[in-house]
């Protein structure tokens, strides 16, 4: 039976995941499958809002200390890939690292926010890409209209004034300042609640992550595993 994006989206939804767009061979610079065949279609898999975290928290991987979310993602997406004759790639576990940010920008037309996170007109900064499904042939996916860039019409830009470390400015995002603050005693609010600058963004607040998920990501940012 022919694979359709609707079939895949339905299976992903059962785990709180969503399809995040598609790219065809022309946009993939000769990307190949493990067996050497050219990739005909790449479907991006991701999450937005709180749905994925609720599924992850109920999974056995949540109790693990070693890369729990990555391991959950591999199990869930790997099974869906196998069921539809696809090969899964992930933005973790490299090198080599797949160019997920470039794929995402091409597939959804998103642009970076001052925090250097690609911002979505509906989800704001509360979304991510977890995997890609690679197919040798075409997979039909409805085309989405180009996304508007929310930062272009945001006059207040509260993300640039809410960072207690002053890591976000017209000059860009200073990872060094951010990381030093998060690791310090003064960074408890960022560690426990999530990035305060991210929380200040007025786009998509209804999709903000659960505090537990925000704390998880900040913990792994501050002390990345080997």
C-alpha positions in Angstrom: 0.0 0.0 0.0 1.3 3.5 -0.9 2.5 5.5 2.0 0.8 8.8 2.6 1.6 11.7 4.9 -1.8 11.3 6.5 -0.9 7.7 7.5 2.4 8.8 9.1 0.8 11.9 10.8 -1.8 9.7 12.4 0.8 7.3 13.8 3.0 10.2 15.0 0.0 11.9 16.7 -0.4 8.8 18.9 3.0 9.8 20.5 2.4 13.6 20.6 4.5 14.1 17.5 3.7 16.0 14.3 4.9 16.3 10.7 6.9 19.5 10.2 7.1 19.7 6.4 8.8 17.9 3.5 11.6 18.3 1.1 12.1 16.6 -2.3 15.3 15.5 -3.9 16.0 18.9 -5.5 16.5 20.4 -2.0 18.6 17.6 -0.6 21.9 18.0 -2.4 22.3 14.3 -3.4 21.4 13.0 0.1 21.4 9.1 0.0 19.9 6.3 2.0 22.1 3.8 3.8 22.0 1.6 0.8 23.2 4.3 -1.5 19.9 5.2 -3.2 19.1 8.8 -3.6 16.5 10.2 -1.2 13.3 11.1 -3.0 11.4 12.6 -0.1 12.4 13.8 3.4 9.6 14.3 6.0 10.5 16.2 9.1 9.2 15.0 12.4 8.9 17.2 15.4 6.8 18.5 18.3 5.0 21.6 19.4 3.6 22.5 22.7 3.1 20.0 25.5 1.7 16.8 23.8 5.0 15.0 23.2 6.3 15.5 26.7 3.1 13.9 28.2 3.7 10.8 26.1 7.4 10.7 26.9 6.7 11.0 30.7 4.5 7.9 30.6 7.2 5.9 28.7 9.8 3.6 30.3 12.6 5.7 28.9 11.6 8.6 31.2 13.1 6.8 34.1 16.5 6.4 32.5 19.5 8.6 33.2 21.2 8.1 29.9 19.7 10.2 27.0 16.1 9.4 27.9 14.3 11.6 25.4 16.7 10.6 22.6 16.2 6.9 23.3 12.4 7.4 23.4 12.5 9.2 20.1 14.6 6.5 18.4 12.2 3.8 19.6 9.0 5.6 18.5 10.2 7.1 15.3 12.2 4.0 14.4 9.1 1.8 14.6 7.1 4.2 12.4 9.9 4.4 9.8 10.1 0.6 9.7 6.4 0.3 9.2 6.4 2.7 6.2 9.7 1.6 4.5 11.6 4.7 5.5 15.0 5.4 7.0 15.1 7.5 10.1 17.8 10.2 10.8 18.1 12.2 14.1 19.6 15.5 15.2 21.5 13.7 17.9 23.9 10.8 18.2 26.4 12.1 15.6 28.8 13.0 14.1 28.1 13.4 11.3 25.2 15.6 12.3 22.3 16.0 9.8 21.6 19.6 8.9 18.2 19.8 10.7 18.2 23.6 11.0 18.7 24.0 7.3 16.2 21.4 6.4 13.7 23.0 8.8 14.2 26.5 7.4 13.7 25.2 3.9 10.7 23.0 4.7 8.7 25.5 6.7 10.2 28.8 5.7 11.0 29.8 9.3 13.6 32.4 10.3 15.7 32.7 13.5 14.5 34.7 16.5 17.0 36.9 18.5 17.5 33.7 20.6 18.7 32.0 17.4 15.8 29.5 17.7 13.7 29.3 14.6 10.4 30.9 15.5 7.0 29.6 14.3 4.1 32.0 13.7 1.7 29.8 15.7 4.0 27.8 18.1 6.4 30.6 18.8 9.6 29.2 20.3 7.8 26.1 21.7 8.6 23.5 19.1 11.5 21.4 17.9 12.5 18.8 15.3 13.1 15.3 16.5 13.8 13.2 13.4 13.6 12.9 9.7 12.0 10.1 7.7 13.8 9.4 4.4 12.1 7.8 1.5 13.5 6.6 -1.9 10.3 7.7 -3.7 7.8 10.5 -3.5 5.4 11.0 -0.6 2.6 13.5 -1.1 2.3 16.2 1.4 0.1 19.3 1.2 2.1 22.4 0.6 2.0 25.0 3.3 2.0 28.8 2.5 5.3 30.6 3.4 5.3 31.4 7.1 5.4 35.0 8.2 8.3 36.0 10.5 6.8 37.1 13.8 9.9 39.0 14.9 9.6 41.4 12.0 6.4 42.9 13.4 7.3 42.7 17.1 8.1 46.2 18.3 8.7 45.4 22.0 11.0 42.5 21.5 10.8 41.5 25.2 13.1 38.5 24.6 16.0 41.0 24.3 15.4 42.7 27.6 14.3 39.7 29.7 17.6 37.8 29.8 19.1 38.2 33.2 22.6 37.5 31.8 22.3 40.1 29.0 23.2 37.3 26.6 20.8 38.6 23.9 21.5 41.9 22.0 21.6 43.4 18.6 25.0 41.8 18.2 23.4 38.3 18.6 23.1 35.6 21.1 26.1 35.1 23.4 26.1 31.4 24.4 29.1 31.9 26.8 27.2 34.5 28.9 24.0 32.4 28.8 25.7 29.2 29.9 27.7 30.9 32.7 24.5 32.4 34.1 22.5 29.2 33.9 25.3 27.3 35.7 25.6 30.0 38.5 23.6 30.4 41.7 21.8 33.3 40.1 20.6 31.1 37.3 18.2 29.0 39.4 15.1 30.6 37.8 16.3 29.8 34.3 17.3 26.2 35.3 14.0 25.5 37.0 11.5 27.4 34.9 13.2 27.5 31.5 14.9 30.3 29.6 13.3 33.6 30.9 13.9 35.3 27.5 12.1 32.4 25.8 9.2 32.7 28.2 8.9 36.4 27.5 8.2 35.9 23.8 4.6 37.0 23.1 4.2 34.5 20.2 2.4 31.2 21.0 2.4 31.4 24.8 -0.4 28.7 24.9 2.1 26.2 23.5 4.8 26.8 26.2 6.4 23.7 27.5 5.5 22.1 30.9 7.9 23.3 33.6 9.3 19.7 33.8 10.1 19.7 30.1 11.6 23.2 30.3 13.8 22.2 33.3 14.8 19.0 31.4 16.1 20.9 28.4 17.9 23.5 30.5 19.5 20.8 32.6 20.9 19.1 29.5 22.0 22.5 28.1 23.9 23.4 31.3 25.5 19.9 31.7 25.4 18.1 28.4 26.0 14.3 28.6 29.2 12.9 27.1 
